[in-house]
């Protein structure tokens, strides 16, 4: 029996186990939305902007490990997804984005709401399709999910012309599919793994740098086994946060531009760097030719193009991190002498000394709310049992520094693209993935305004998403750079009008709370996080002079760090601006 392309799409998504689609309707996808009118197995989550839909699907994917799905209309509906798609691509997040398109006979004729979304998104998708034959639709959807979720994950776009969705064909679902030319490599080269084991055995000052690939491959147990067995300290990149417990004695926190002093010192002094599922981006390496100058480098990554892309590598291993570590751990157990504690003793003592010399800290105050204090209080009250999303900027870095993450997929943030406005819709997606978990977006007053309309999505779906706004009246991270490197010329970073976030929340039928002094922080958090059972905006009016430290200036080696300055210097700057 023949059915329409719209019906084939819905049946295909069911076959893939899709429960939620995040989207927004429009002319050329009305027949698909009509199919969803009485659909019971799939829920369409109507967001208030297509960008919000993609970020929500992204947050769902990061929290659950399952692909996020998006459905939007053609033209501006499709182009509004681009920022979200690029965000997912940079962080290797599996998405399937379905866009409507004008009928095939009108493509290229500048028809109403036509845009070449396949051409536009080619640089920021893992793959994309323009489906011209309804008979190819089911296979295309199957392929899209395979490509999005396998190898190095990423977003895949399917562009559906109107005539394809109204046309009819038999529904034939390919249970198994072999995609010609697409063969991700999961098993690491055994000889290379043996070489890596030998280097680990000989090294005296090894460091593991764990990235997002450890989270994606669910290799956190294997990583912990390696670290504890070989007594190697672990630093986790922004995307890798949570893949190694930050309360563990071997944890070094985050490396790089705003990383810990001891993580950066350890990397620069190490004789061996074991890089797992990370890509050596510029925020981690700083000045590349001065990065880890004394270290041999082992690099494990499922994407061969990421290896030797930015730094020299001595032992490249292409494969899935979990599978590679499983083999590596077995080799080390079998072949090593096992004298790790004695071999690493001096090195671990040195690392502990660095931790004592410069722990993460800030100047405490009982007069003004410090943003770091808010994050610390959130950690204290939740005991680390929450999913934290972030916007981008100072709020993001403080959330990474002052909240301790012991489990993977509990820190959700836009790393590679650094997308302001990401955190709130991502929190909505994460809440759909885990309706019973506490989900908190740590936001800035600039970022939260970029997708603030999604408060309606949270309220209508009865999602108790919590938002802690670190409100400093500035685009804080940009202001920080202006202060440090542009002679305190605050060009267009002071937000002269910041909305009353309490009233904004209430206007959307959510709850709004405010703290203006340190003594109010804990009561507001207790009420907002635990007592109110609906979306909450918590407006913390924080010290605008605070900066994120440590900080490595752009282009400098990562052990050339700037640290906090005396309070009196901040007071001088207060007079300058005000």
Number of C-alpha atoms within 10 A of each C-alpha: 6 11 15 19 28 26 21 25 22 20 16 22 21 13 12 14 13 18 16 20 24 25 28 22 20 16 15 24 25 16 19 22 21 13 13 17 11 10 12 8 13 16 15 18 22 20 24 17 18 27 26 33 33 35 32 33 37 38 33 29 23 29 25 18 19 18 24 30 29 25 27 31 27 28 21 15 24 27 19 19 24 19 20 26 27 21 25 30 23 17 23 24 28 32 32 30 27 25 26 29 32 27 18 16 10 13 14 11 9 11 13 10 17 21 20 17 25 18 10 13 22 14 11 21 24 22 19 23 18 19 19 18 17 25 18 15 26 23 16 20 25 19 19 23 22 18 24 24 21 16 20 25 24 27 33 29 27 23 23 29 25 23 19 24 28 19 15 19 20 14 22 13 16 14 8 8 11 10 10 6 6 10 10 16 17 18 16 22 15 14 10 16 23 16 17 22 21 15 20 23 19 13 17 20 25 29 29 24 25 30 24 26 27 30 24 26 17 18 24 23 15 20 23 19 15 20 19 17 16 22 22 24 24 30 31 29 27 29 27 25 29 26 31 28 21 21 12 14 12 21 18 28 29 28 25 28 27 25 28 26 28 26 26 29 19 28 27 20 18 22 21 22 26 22 22 28 32 25 25 23 16 15 20 24 24 22 16 19 12 15 21 24 13 15 21 19 23 25 26 29 28 27 21 16 10 18 23 14 12 14 18 15 17 15 18 22 26 24 23 27 28 24 15 24 24 16 18 22 19 13 17 21 15 10 12 16 9 14 12 17 15 11 17 19 14 13 21 21 11 16 20 15 12 17 17 11 11 13 12 17 13 17 12 11 12 9 11 15 23 24 27 26 20 25 22 17 18 25 19 14 15 16 12 16 17 17 23 29 29 33 31 25 21 26 27 26 20 22 26 23 23 19 21 22 26 18 19 24 25 22 27 28 28 27 18 18 15 16 21 21 25 32 32 35 33 32 35 35 33 31 25 23 21 15 15 10 15 19 27 27 30 27 31 31 25 24 22 27 16 17 19 17 18 21 26 19 20 27 19 15 14 14 22 26 29 28 27 28 26 28 25 22 19 21 21 26 20 16 23 22 16 16 16 13 11 12 9 15 14 17 10 11 17 17 14 9 7 14 11 11 23 17 15 17 21 14 13 17 16 24 22 21 19 20 18 16 17 19 13 13 21 17 12 19 23 15 14 25 25 14 9 14 16 18 26 28 25 28 24 28 22 23 19 21 17 21 23 23 23 21 20 23 18 12 14 16 22 30 24 16 19 16 17 14 13 9 11 9 9 14 11 10 13 12 8 9 10 5
